[in-house]
Amino acid sequence: MELKGVKIGFILTGSFCTFKNTIPKIKELVEKGADVLPIMSYNAYNTDTKFGKAQDFIKEIQEITKKEIIHTITDAEPIGPKKMTDVMVIAPASGNTMAKLANDIIDTPATMSAKSHLRNSRPLVIAPSTNNGLSANAVNIAKLLNRKNYYFVPFRQDNPITKPRSIAFDPEYICKTIEYALDRKQIQPILL
């Protein structure tokens, strides 16, 4: 599938360890001709971690997309009414964000963007990254897997020895998952 001209909302949430592998995928989408609208959760936009400084990530993403990052609920709300996105991606989708979506808690720029986008029955791609994906958050992932218009980037245990309940998406599948989601299909297998 051609991504040229496809309007993609790309949300980053607080699984900071994945940013170094996720941001290059934003660049790949732009290089394929997609029109990428960058969005960040409050934590992703404001928090410096051992994985990098928020301002450095913001600068890099804005340079790639040539757009200001949406980082407030107020700026996220018009996404659906103005039909600003054909498909939306949450990569990484933290356990916190997935739990909120599964339980219809809309209190961050990330969740408001997703909710606003979904009002148009367009695909939402979830790239899970959470330390409790195979424990407390498994129920929320299951809820989202059963929802219409939700599509998952394939994921696996990221370190079964020292973090046996932790899961992470494979960034190499982001673009392909978007293509499948635009055709209303779930890429398989989901579990790697």
C-alpha positions in Angstrom: 0.0 0.0 0.0 1.1 3.5 -0.8 1.4 5.9 2.2 1.9 9.0 0.1 -0.6 11.6 1.2 -2.0 9.5 4.1 -2.6 11.6 7.2 -1.1 9.8 10.1 -1.4 10.9 13.7 1.6 9.6 15.6 1.4 9.6 19.4 4.3 9.0 21.8 3.5 8.1 25.4 5.7 7.5 28.4 7.6 4.3 27.5 10.8 6.2 27.1 13.1 3.3 26.5 11.5 2.8 23.0 11.9 6.3 21.7 15.3 5.7 20.1 13.7 3.0 17.9 10.4 4.7 17.4 11.4 8.1 16.2 13.2 6.7 13.1 9.9 5.1 12.1 8.3 8.6 12.1 11.1 9.6 9.7 10.4 6.5 7.6 6.7 7.4 7.3 7.6 10.9 6.2 10.0 9.6 3.7 7.3 7.4 2.3 5.2 10.5 1.7 2.9 10.3 4.7 1.7 13.5 6.3 2.6 12.9 10.0 0.9 14.9 12.8 3.0 14.5 15.9 1.3 14.1 19.3 2.8 13.5 22.8 1.3 12.7 26.1 2.0 15.1 29.0 4.7 12.8 30.4 6.4 12.2 27.0 6.4 15.9 26.3 7.7 17.1 29.7 9.8 14.4 31.3 13.6 14.0 31.1 14.8 10.5 31.7 18.0 8.4 31.5 16.9 7.7 27.9 17.0 11.4 26.9 15.8 14.9 27.4 12.2 15.8 26.4 13.3 18.9 24.5 15.8 16.9 22.4 13.0 14.4 21.4 10.6 17.3 20.7 13.2 19.1 18.5 14.0 15.9 16.6 10.3 15.0 16.0 9.4 18.6 14.9 12.4 18.7 12.5 11.3 15.3 11.0 7.6 16.2 10.6 7.9 20.0 10.1 5.0 20.4 12.5 4.5 21.5 16.1 3.7 18.7 18.4 0.2 18.5 19.8 0.6 18.2 23.6 -2.5 19.5 25.2 -6.1 18.2 25.4 -7.4 21.4 23.9 -5.2 21.1 20.8 -6.1 17.3 20.5 -9.8 17.6 20.6 -10.3 19.0 17.0 -8.5 16.1 15.4 -11.8 14.1 14.9 -14.2 17.0 14.1 -11.7 18.4 11.5 -10.9 14.9 10.2 -7.2 15.6 10.5 -6.1 11.9 10.4 -6.7 8.9 8.3 -5.0 6.6 10.7 -3.6 7.1 14.2 -0.6 5.3 15.8 0.2 5.2 19.5 3.9 4.0 19.6 4.9 3.4 22.3 1.5 2.8 23.9 2.3 2.7 27.6 0.3 0.5 30.0 -1.2 3.6 31.5 -2.5 4.8 28.1 -3.8 1.4 27.2 -5.6 1.1 30.6 -7.2 4.5 30.1 -8.4 3.7 26.5 -9.7 0.3 27.7 -11.7 2.1 30.4 -12.7 5.2 28.5 -10.6 7.6 30.6 -9.9 10.6 28.4 -7.6 12.9 30.4 -4.4 13.3 28.4 -3.5 14.6 24.9 -2.8 11.0 23.9 -6.2 9.6 25.0 -8.1 12.7 23.7 -6.3 12.4 20.3 -7.3 8.7 20.1 -10.9 9.3 21.1 -11.3 12.2 18.8 -9.8 10.3 15.9 -12.0 7.2 16.6 -15.2 9.2 16.3 -14.7 8.9 12.5 -14.4 5.1 12.7 -10.9 5.2 11.4 -8.1 2.8 12.4 -6.1 3.2 15.6 -2.8 1.3 15.7 -1.5 0.3 19.2 2.2 -0.5 19.7 2.2 -1.8 23.3 5.2 -1.3 25.6 4.6 -2.0 29.3 6.2 -3.8 32.2 2.9 -5.4 33.2 1.5 -6.5 29.9 1.4 -10.1 31.0 0.0 -9.3 34.4 -2.4 -6.5 35.6 -2.5 -4.8 32.2 -3.3 -8.0 30.2 -7.1 -7.4 30.8 -6.8 -4.0 29.2 -4.9 -5.3 26.2 -7.6 -8.0 25.8 -10.3 -5.3 25.9 -8.6 -3.3 23.1 -7.9 -6.4 21.0 -11.7 -7.0 20.9 -12.6 -3.4 19.9 -13.5 -2.3 16.4 -11.0 -0.1 14.7 -8.1 -1.1 17.0 -5.1 -2.8 15.4 -1.9 -4.0 17.2 1.7 -3.8 16.2 3.2 -7.3 16.8 4.8 -7.6 20.2 6.7 -10.0 22.4 8.2 -10.4 25.8 11.1 -8.0 25.8 13.1 -9.7 28.6 11.6 -13.0 29.8 14.4 -13.7 32.3 14.5 -10.5 34.3 11.1 -8.9 33.4 8.8 -11.9 32.7 5.6 -9.9 32.5 7.0 -7.1 30.3 6.0 -6.8 26.6 7.3 -4.5 23.9 6.3 -4.0 20.2 8.7 -4.6 17.4 9.3 -1.2 15.7 10.1 -2.9 12.4 6.4 -3.7 12.1 5.0 -0.2 12.5 4.7 0.8 8.8 3.4 -2.6 7.8 0.8 -2.6 10.6 -0.4 0.9 9.4 -0.8 -0.4 5.9 -2.8 -3.4 7.1 -4.9 -1.2 9.4 -5.8 1.1 6.5 -7.1 -2.0 4.7 -9.0 -2.9 8.0 -6.9 -6.0 8.6 -4.8 -7.0 11.6 -1.3 -8.0 10.7 -0.4 -11.5 11.8 1.0 -12.9 13.9 0.3 -10.4 16.8 2.5 -12.3 19.2 6.1 -12.7 18.0 
